[in-house]
Amino acid sequence: MKVLLIISMLFVFATLTFAQDVTPATTPTTDNAKITAGQTDTTTAGTATKDTAKFTPTTGGFAGFFMAGKYANMETAVNHTISPVFGIGVYANVSRGWAELLVGPSINFWRTKVALKIGISSGRNDPRFGGSVDLDLGTGRLGACWELNASDGLNKSWYNLESVATLSKVFGVGVMMRQGPGFGPRLELNLPGSGMGMWVAPLWGGQESKWTCILEGTYSF
């Protein structure tokens, strides 16, 4: 299963790289998807410039759920940028017999966002750590995140991997793998100009080898 995910992610990555290579260098473009935290990213004849003097703090995040048997597993996150480079985020997850809350800083550089979080989880006396890396390729993105309790080690870490190609300002498609639900396709729908969107991922796997559908909404303002 992991080999299949890696092959799929490499295929999407190659597609995104090729799409960037064939983009006409003589056509000025402004990609709203790359305007993050109030920065202006305008590309003309292959030259990119960012006006950080007009930086405006932004807040974004997501909220969603999937069914784990008869019970819902719900998660939400809020991320706030406080400068062109630094931000802070909060993540929470609640399900039957489990709850966690993590908070921590994020750093933005080039097309990459790195975040680290620390918090607590239900029934545990040791801290829980989390981290994530997101790479914006302009025509898509790659993302990976992980979590673990201090006393568990890497063998019991939780992970989420995703690779998404941006087909237009409205649609995106890719693959993802999450520990528990499994592996499968991911479809994204965005409403241009509203900062609102949603994504759905039917995943196959888990201990019971069954389908699990994750549905989440996203926002940014």
N, C-alpha and C positions, 0 to 999 in steps of 0.2 A: 504493500500500500504506500509506504513512504517513498519507494523507488518510483512509483507511478506519479506521485505528487511532484517529485523533483523533476522528472521528465516533462511534466505538464508546465511547471513553472519556467523551466528553461525554454520551452517552446514559445510561451507567451513573451518572455524576455527577448528572445530573438526576433519575434514579430514586432515588438515595440521598437527595438533598435533599428530594424529595417525601415519602419515607418518614419523614424526620425531622419534617416539617411536620404530618403527620397523626397523630403519636404522641400519645395522650391525655395532657394535662398534669396530670391528677388522679391518675395511677397511678404510685406510687413504684416505681422500678426500680433494680436494681443489675446492670449489664452486666459480666459477668466478662471479656468480651473487652476492656473498657476499663480493667481493673485492671492497670496496668503497673508493674512494679518495686515491688510491694508497696503501691501507693497505693490508697486507697479512693475510688471515684468513684460517689457516690450522687446520683441526680437525683429531686427531689420537687417537683412543681408547677412544673417548669421551672427550678429553682434547683439548681446543681451545686456540690458542696463536695468538696475533697480534703484528706485527713488525711495530711500529709507527715510528721507526728511519728512515725508507725508505719512509716516506710520500711524496707524490707528489700531488700538487694541481690539481684538476680536474674541468671541466666545463660540465654541462649537462642541459637538458631541454626538452621542447616539443613545438610543434606548430600544431594547427589544427583548425577545424571549424565544424559547423553544420548549417543547414538551419532553420531559424526562419521565416516561411512563405516564402515570396519571397526574403528575405534578409539573408545574411550570418552573422553568429555570429562567430567572429574569436578571438582566444586567443593564447598567447604564454608566455613562462616562461623560465628564465635562472637562473641556480643555480651554484654558484662557491664555492668550499671548500678552505678555507685559512689555515686550520689546521685540525688535526684529529677530533677536537671537534667542531670548529666553521666554519660557512659559511655565505654567503649572497645571497639573491635571489631577482629577479625582476619579476613581473607578470603584463601583460597588456591584456585588453579585449576591443574589439571594435565591436559594432553592430549598427543597425539603431536607432538613438536617444540615444545612450549610449556609453560611453568610460570611462575607468578607468586605473590607473597606481598605482601599489603598490610596495614597496621595504622594505626589512627588514632582520634581522639576522636569522640564524638557529643554532640549537645545536644538536649534535649527541652524544648519549650515549647508551651503550649496543647495542641493535638492533633497537633503536628508534631514529627518527628524529623529532624534534619539531621546527616549524618556526612561526615567528610573522612578520606581515607586516603592514605598514601604508602608505596611499597615498591619492589620490584625485579621484573624479568621476565627470562626466560632469553635469553641472547644479546644483551642490550642493556646499554650502559654508562651510560645516563641513567636517572634515576628515573621511576617510573610513578606517576601520580596517579589517585585515584578519589574520587567523591562521590556522595551519594544524598540524596533528600528523600522522606519518607513522611508522608502526611496521613491520619490516622484520623478518619473521619466518623461513627463510631458504628455506622452501618448498612453500613459498607464502608470501603474505603480506596483511595487513589491513591498510586502509587509510581514513582519514576524514579531511575535510577543511570547513571553514565557512568565511563569510564576512558580514559586516554591516556598515551602516553609523552611526556616533556618535549620531545623533538626532532620529534615527529610533527605537532603542532598538532591543531586541532579536526576537520580533514577526515578523520583516521584514528582518531577516537575510537570506543570501543565503548559501546553503550548497551543498557539494558533498561527497558521501560515496561510498567506493568500497572495495571489498574483492576478491582477486585473488589467485588462486592456480597455482604454477609453475609445469607444466607437464614435461617439458624438458628445455634444454637451448634455445630452439627455440619457444615453445608454452606455453601460459598461458591462463587460462580460469577462469571466475568468474562472479560476479554480481556487479552492481553499481546503485546508485540513485542520480540524480541531480535535484535540484529545477528548475522547468521549463520543461525540456525535459521529466523527469519521471524516470521509473525503467525498468531494463532489463539486459540481459547478456552482458558480455564483453570478447572479444577475443584479445589476444596479440600475436604478431609475432616479434621475435628478430633475428637478424643476428649475430651469434656468432663471436667474434673477431673484429667486425666492430664498435661496439658501437651504431649501428643504429637499429631502430625498429619502430613498428607502432601498434596501437590498434584501434579497432572499437567496437562501442556499439550501437545497435539498442534499443532505449528506448521508452516505451509507457507511455503516461500520458499528463500532462500539462493541461491548461485551455480548450483546444480543444479536449482532449482525442484522440491523434493521435500518430503515430510513428515518431520519430526523430532519425536520425542516426548521431552519432558523430564519426569523423575520425581524428586521430592525429598521427603525427610522433614524435619519440623520438630520442635523440642523447646523447652521452657522450664521452668526449675525455680528 
